[in-house]
Structure formats: C-alpha cells, structure tokens
Amino acid sequence: MGNAMMADQEQADVRLMLAKLRQEHEDYDAAINAMIQVGCDALRVQRMKKKKLAIKDRMTQIEDQIIPDIIA
C-alpha cells in the first residue's frame, strides 16, 4: 500500500508540474503577442517562440508519461 501512495503522490506532482508548464506556455504566448503588437525586433520574438516551443516539448514528454501510448 505504501508504493501505491507514493505513486499517487508522484502522479500528483507530475500533474502539478504539467499545470505550471501550461501556465508558463500561456504566459509566453501572451508576451509574444504583446511583443509583436508593439513592434519588438524579430530576433527577440523568435527567441521567445523558441522558449515557448521548448516548454511545449516538455509538456508533451510529461503527458506521454501520464498517458501511456495505447497500441490498437
């Protein structure tokens, strides 16, 4: 039973991390849109987009851990 509780806690921690990453991804999206609206230089916008993509990749990795692939 101890292992099941540890697994539940670990899964809760992973879900919390995923929620934080989703929020960070949304924050980057808003920041990028604001930068584009005010005419920020393209290089800075591109750097922000690269960071946003890295966060998205990390979210995908975590989601793959939570939801195992189902081979049909």
Backbone torsions as a table, in degrees:
resi	resn	phi	psi	omega
1	MET	NA	-31.3	178.6
2	GLY	-61.0	-39.6	179.3
3	ASN	-66.4	-37.8	179.1
4	ALA	-63.9	-40.9	178.1
5	MET	-64.9	-41.2	179.4
6	MET	-62.8	-41.2	179.1
7	ALA	-63.9	-41.3	178.4
8	ASP	-62.8	-43.6	179.5
9	GLN	-65.4	-42.1	179.3
10	GLU	-62.7	-42.3	179.0
11	GLN	-65.5	-38.7	177.5
12	ALA	-63.2	-41.3	178.1
13	ASP	-63.0	-42.1	-180.0
14	VAL	-65.2	-41.6	179.2
15	ARG	-65.8	-36.2	176.9
16	LEU	-65.2	-43.9	178.0
17	MET	-60.7	-41.6	179.0
18	LEU	-63.0	-42.1	178.6
19	ALA	-62.5	-40.7	178.5
20	LYS	-64.8	-41.4	178.5
21	LEU	-65.0	-39.9	177.6
22	ARG	-60.4	-42.2	179.4
23	GLN	-64.7	-43.3	179.5
24	GLU	-63.1	-39.1	178.1
25	HIS	-61.9	-44.2	177.7
26	GLU	-63.7	-39.8	178.6
27	ASP	-62.3	-43.7	177.6
28	TYR	-62.5	-41.0	179.3
29	ASP	-58.9	-47.2	179.3
30	ALA	-63.7	-41.8	-179.7
31	ALA	-64.9	-41.7	179.4
32	ILE	-63.1	-45.0	179.1
33	ASN	-61.1	-40.9	179.0
34	ALA	-66.1	-41.2	179.0
35	MET	-62.3	-40.5	179.3
36	ILE	-65.6	-42.1	-178.6
37	GLN	-63.2	-37.9	-178.4
38	VAL	-88.0	0.1	175.6
39	GLY	78.8	35.4	177.7
40	CYS	-63.8	152.9	-176.7
41	ASP	-65.0	148.1	-172.0
42	ALA	-60.7	-33.5	-178.6
43	LEU	-64.4	-42.9	178.6
44	ARG	-65.3	-40.9	178.0
45	VAL	-62.5	-43.5	-179.6
46	GLN	-62.5	-39.1	177.5
47	ARG	-63.2	-42.1	179.0
48	MET	-64.2	-41.1	178.9
49	LYS	-63.2	-36.6	179.2
50	LYS	-66.0	-41.6	177.3
51	LYS	-64.6	-41.1	179.2
52	LYS	-62.1	-41.8	179.1
53	LEU	-64.9	-38.5	178.1
54	ALA	-62.4	-39.0	177.4
55	ILE	-65.0	-42.4	179.1
56	LYS	-61.5	-42.2	178.3
57	ASP	-61.8	-41.5	178.9
58	ARG	-64.6	-40.0	178.0
59	MET	-61.6	-41.7	179.9
60	THR	-63.4	-41.2	178.2
61	GLN	-60.9	-44.5	-178.7
62	ILE	-67.3	-42.3	178.4
63	GLU	-60.6	-37.7	178.3
64	ASP	-64.4	-31.4	177.0
65	GLN	-71.1	-38.6	-177.1
66	ILE	-74.1	-45.2	-176.9
67	ILE	-110.4	100.0	-178.5
68	PRO	-66.3	148.7	178.7
69	ASP	-64.3	136.2	177.5
70	ILE	-107.8	116.5	179.4
71	ILE	-90.3	116.0	-176.8
72	ALA	-97.7	NA	NA
